[in-house]
Amino acid sequence: MMMFFATGVVGILIGLSGITPPNLKIMITLMSIINIGLGAFFTFIYLTQIQGEPDARKKKRKKKLD
């Protein structure tokens, strides 16, 4: 998630700076906005996960000693 946000911010900074050729400015900026959107989407999915119940088959059962 942080990778999407970081590349999005760096892409926006590079896309709007003077070192980029004029014909690529809009492309780099739009791709950076898509990266930030993906980061927001995956953050939302990660934070709204529903915890599943533990599987009863995986529990260790103690042996009864008579």
VMD Tcl script that draws the C-alpha trace (Angstrom):
set ca {
  {0.00 0.00 0.00}
  {2.71 2.43 0.93}
  {4.48 1.61 -2.31}
  {1.48 2.85 -4.31}
  {1.34 6.08 -2.32}
  {5.10 6.69 -2.52}
  {5.33 6.08 -6.28}
  {2.24 8.20 -6.81}
  {3.68 11.16 -4.93}
  {7.08 10.84 -6.62}
  {5.39 10.52 -10.01}
  {3.32 13.65 -9.45}
  {6.41 15.58 -8.36}
  {8.39 14.42 -11.40}
  {5.45 14.87 -13.75}
  {4.89 18.46 -12.72}
  {8.58 19.40 -12.56}
  {10.57 20.96 -15.33}
  {12.75 17.93 -16.07}
  {9.99 16.02 -17.85}
  {9.45 16.45 -21.57}
  {6.24 18.38 -22.33}
  {4.58 15.46 -24.13}
  {4.96 13.14 -21.10}
  {3.85 15.50 -18.32}
  {0.17 14.61 -18.47}
  {0.85 10.87 -18.86}
  {3.15 10.67 -15.83}
  {0.78 12.76 -13.73}
  {-2.26 10.64 -14.65}
  {-0.42 7.39 -13.94}
  {0.60 8.81 -10.56}
  {-3.01 9.65 -9.74}
  {-3.96 6.06 -10.66}
  {-1.25 4.79 -8.28}
  {-2.61 6.90 -5.43}
  {-6.12 5.62 -6.21}
  {-4.88 2.01 -6.09}
  {-3.18 2.71 -2.78}
  {-6.42 4.10 -1.37}
  {-8.40 1.12 -2.66}
  {-6.05 -1.49 -1.21}
  {-5.87 0.42 2.08}
  {-9.68 0.38 2.25}
  {-9.78 -3.37 1.52}
  {-7.10 -4.05 4.13}
  {-8.73 -1.98 6.86}
  {-12.25 -3.35 6.33}
  {-11.39 -7.05 6.44}
  {-13.68 -9.23 8.51}
  {-11.86 -11.60 10.82}
  {-12.81 -15.19 10.16}
  {-13.51 -17.64 12.91}
  {-10.67 -20.03 13.68}
  {-11.05 -23.46 12.14}
  {-12.14 -26.00 14.75}
  {-10.21 -28.76 12.99}
  {-6.92 -27.02 13.64}
  {-7.33 -26.86 17.41}
  {-5.15 -29.21 19.41}
  {-7.15 -31.44 21.63}
  {-5.80 -32.63 24.92}
  {-5.76 -36.33 25.48}
  {-7.79 -37.57 28.38}
  {-5.80 -39.48 30.93}
  {-7.91 -41.99 32.87}
}
mol new
graphics top color blue
foreach p $ca { graphics top sphere $p radius 0.5 }
foreach p [lrange $ca 0 end-1] q [lrange $ca 1 end] { graphics top cylinder $p $q radius 0.2 }
display resetview
